Amino acid sequence: MQEGIMLSTRRQPPGSPEGRADDDSKTRKPTFIIGGFASKLFGFLLEHPIAKLVVTSLLLLLLLASVLAYTWLRPAVCFSSYGSFARTALVSSGADGLTSDFGSLGVPYISKGRSKEGKTVEWTTKELRKGLEEFVPIYESRPIKNNLHGMGFDHSFGLWFMARWLKPDLMIESGAFKGHSTWVLRQAMPDTPIISLSPRHPEKYLKKGPAYVDGNCTYFAGKDFVDFGSVKWGSVLQKHGVSDFSRVLVFFDDHQNELKRLKQALKVGFHHLIFEDNYDTGTGDHYSLRQICDQSYIRGGGHSCFRDSDEARIRIKRKTFWEKAVDVSELCGNGEAWWGVRGEMRDDFNLSNKAISYAEHFQNSRFVESVLDIYWDLPPVADPSLTHQTRYDPARAPDPIIEVGRFGLFRKLGLSRLEASVFNGYTQMVYVQISALVS
Ligand SMILES: C[S@@+](CC[C@H](N)C(=O)[O-])C[C@H]1O[C@@H](n2cnc3c(N)ncnc32)[C@H](O)[C@@H]1O
């Protein structure tokens, strides 16, 4: 799993960690040289009470005007309530780079006000927290304790929570590996049938160690493997007694181009999709919805490959804190192509990739936007100061479910019992609800 950062070219607002370094001038003491005329004038003003009153009032008016000008004229696009909160926390704790700067660094977020109906998910942070308390003991009982190359805690929770909330009639999983995600789906919905597609059958892993094979799952795996795009879904679903395709949940963890998967799912008529690895721009082995949403016209999107830019400097700094952060030289390919991964649309674990033009990348986002009803990035479960994760850059993720400083809550929900390594796999899992355009 990979993760990186994606920063806008905008200047940092005052007070942000990145903005402080070059703001030396603000701390320097001003030097006043008062000539003879000026000192006489000051003497006159100080001696006459009416003049003193007029000068004081003028100064107050000037102060008020500057405050109002600052409030009205600052660029709203660079500020979010979370961003200012995070920056305050950052400045007061002095923990440069540890806190998210979501908003000011720019996180492309295609759904905000852009989904067709302006809809959003039904669940709230309160429900996510309640879910966490319930899920921690379930997770502790997982059969595959070390799921290296598979899902960690954040995404396991997200998948379990959403499957349980959506209550589908059938669950489809593409990419099973040893079966951890199949087990998670089963915990969410004990009696719902599952269809699992994976080139290697999870039972193969049982010979070497822990794996999970489900009793109520139809496996298209091993010699029976069929790619999601080639399955005759009409007849398969009919055999399962499912006629309403909108009651099916499809989970992709197969590292395939997500635009390709989205189009295939749309053609069949599926509505509810979850993508496990929604890789950030410049990272990962397949073209993701996050990458597609990263557009200059979308708030938080678009990049600069200029090596002497604010973005380049911020990236270098964040790379020192977060393993998956990328600098401008890693972000940009030939011809300053930053979209996708260095201007490529990757597919199939990067076994296949294709250079795409910016115009094509732009058209892809317009298409995705046209079929999206809901786009929801799963937030990380807790702030890195609580989980001690060091891989993903929190500036590229939404607000965590448990914010900085809430150690009491983190412990109460049982999260402090888990090993830190289980929090290292977050890659912006995304839930989308789609439907074809009605013409
Ligand atoms: C990252 S692993 C899945 C991890 C698993 N979901 C978990 O939580 O542990 C990716 C899986 O996708 C499988 N895969 C590769 N190509 C695929 C395809 N075209 N369709 C479905 N699965 C595929 C791989 O064999 C591998 O098992």
The ligand as an SDF file (V2000), in Angstrom:
LIG
                    3D

 27 29  0  0  0  0  0  0  0  0999 V2000
   -4.1740   -6.6490   -1.6580 C   0  0  0  0  0  0  0  0  0  0  0  0
   -4.6890   -8.2560   -1.9930 S   0  0  0  0  0  0  0  0  0  0  0  0
   -6.2800   -8.3590   -1.2800 C   0  0  0  0  0  0  0  0  0  0  0  0
   -6.2640   -8.2890    0.2100 C   0  0  0  0  0  0  0  0  0  0  0  0
   -7.5090   -8.7440    0.8810 C   0  0  0  0  0  0  0  0  0  0  0  0
   -8.6800   -8.0290    0.4350 N   0  0  0  0  0  0  0  0  0  0  0  0
   -7.3590   -8.6020    2.3700 C   0  0  0  0  0  0  0  0  0  0  0  0
   -8.0230   -7.7860    2.9620 O   0  0  0  0  0  0  0  0  0  0  0  0
   -6.5600   -9.2750    2.9630 O   0  0  0  0  0  0  0  0  0  0  0  0
   -5.0230   -8.2170   -3.6950 C   0  0  0  0  0  0  0  0  0  0  0  0
   -5.5720   -9.4940   -4.2380 C   0  0  0  0  0  0  0  0  0  0  0  0
   -6.0790   -9.2700   -5.5390 O   0  0  0  0  0  0  0  0  0  0  0  0
   -5.8710  -10.4570   -6.2970 C   0  0  0  0  0  0  0  0  0  0  0  0
   -6.0470  -10.1520   -7.7250 N   0  0  0  0  0  0  0  0  0  0  0  0
   -5.1300   -9.9290   -8.6850 C   0  0  0  0  0  0  0  0  0  0  0  0
   -5.7370   -9.6870   -9.8570 N   0  0  0  0  0  0  0  0  0  0  0  0
   -7.0680   -9.7610   -9.6470 C   0  0  0  0  0  0  0  0  0  0  0  0
   -8.2070   -9.6150  -10.4590 C   0  0  0  0  0  0  0  0  0  0  0  0
   -8.1300   -9.3080  -11.7310 N   0  0  0  0  0  0  0  0  0  0  0  0
   -9.4180   -9.7860   -9.8940 N   0  0  0  0  0  0  0  0  0  0  0  0
   -9.5340  -10.0750   -8.5800 C   0  0  0  0  0  0  0  0  0  0  0  0
   -8.4870  -10.2180   -7.7690 N   0  0  0  0  0  0  0  0  0  0  0  0
   -7.2680  -10.0550   -8.2830 C   0  0  0  0  0  0  0  0  0  0  0  0
   -4.4720  -10.8620   -5.8700 C   0  0  0  0  0  0  0  0  0  0  0  0
   -4.2230  -12.2030   -6.2120 O   0  0  0  0  0  0  0  0  0  0  0  0
   -4.5590  -10.6250   -4.3590 C   0  0  0  0  0  0  0  0  0  0  0  0
   -5.0670  -11.7440   -3.7150 O   0  0  0  0  0  0  0  0  0  0  0  0
  1  2  1  0
  2  3  1  0
  2 10  1  0
  3  4  1  0
  4  5  1  0
  5  6  1  0
  5  7  1  0
  7  8  2  0
  7  9  1  0
 10 11  1  0
 11 12  1  0
 11 26  1  0
 12 13  1  0
 13 14  1  0
 13 24  1  0
 14 15  1  0
 14 23  1  0
 15 16  2  0
 16 17  1  0
 17 18  1  0
 17 23  2  0
 18 19  1  0
 18 20  2  0
 20 21  1  0
 21 22  2  0
 22 23  1  0
 24 25  1  0
 24 26  1  0
 26 27  1  0
M  CHG  2   2   1   9  -1
M  END
$$$$
